[in-house]
Amino acid sequence: MGKSKKEITELLEQDFNYYPADFWFYILSKSWPGRIKVLLLYFKEEKVCEIKIKTTYGKINP
């Protein structure tokens, strides 16, 4: 919490996130039937304001 986008990219790399967006995601794991576990980061004024871990199938929805 409170880390800047620059700090996050240094820790986790840029991946496929659109830098100006207020929502980023990182895939933590994938399983055979299509289940994925995702780290969701929400930004407010360029700082992380909320963190979630979500398990889903298919498309990632914030």
N, C-alpha and C positions, 0 to 999 in steps of 0.2 A: 504494500500500500504506500502511496505517495511517491513512488519512483517515476522518473520522467520517461518519455518514449526512448530517449537516447540511452538511458540506463538499461531499459528492457532489451533494446536491440543488442547491447553489449553482453547481456546475460544470456539471452535466448536466440539471438540473431534476428534478422528481419523476417525471414520465412516468406509467406505470400501475403502479408498484411499490407494494406494501403496506408502509408505513413500518416496522412492527414486525418484518417478516420478516428472516430471516438470509440471504436470497438475493434479489438484484435483477438485472434484465436490462434492457439498452438495445439496441434494434435499430439496427445501424450501416448496413446496406444491405439492399435487396430487389432481386431480379431477376425477370424474367418467368416462368420456370418454377416459381416458388414458393420458390426458394432464398433464405434469409436469413442474414445474418452478424450475430451477436449478441455483445455485450459482457456477460459474466457477472461479477457481483461477489458475493463471499461475505463475510459479516460474522461476527465473533466479538467479543463484548463491545462492540458498536456501532462497531467499527473494521473497515475492509477487511483481510481476512487472506489472500484469494486472488483472483486475477483471471484470467479465461480469455476467449479469443475463439473462438467456435464457429460453424461453417457448418452449417446444417441445412435440412431441408425440413419444412414444417408446424409441428407443436407443438414448443415449446421445453422441453427437459428438462434440469434441473440436473445 
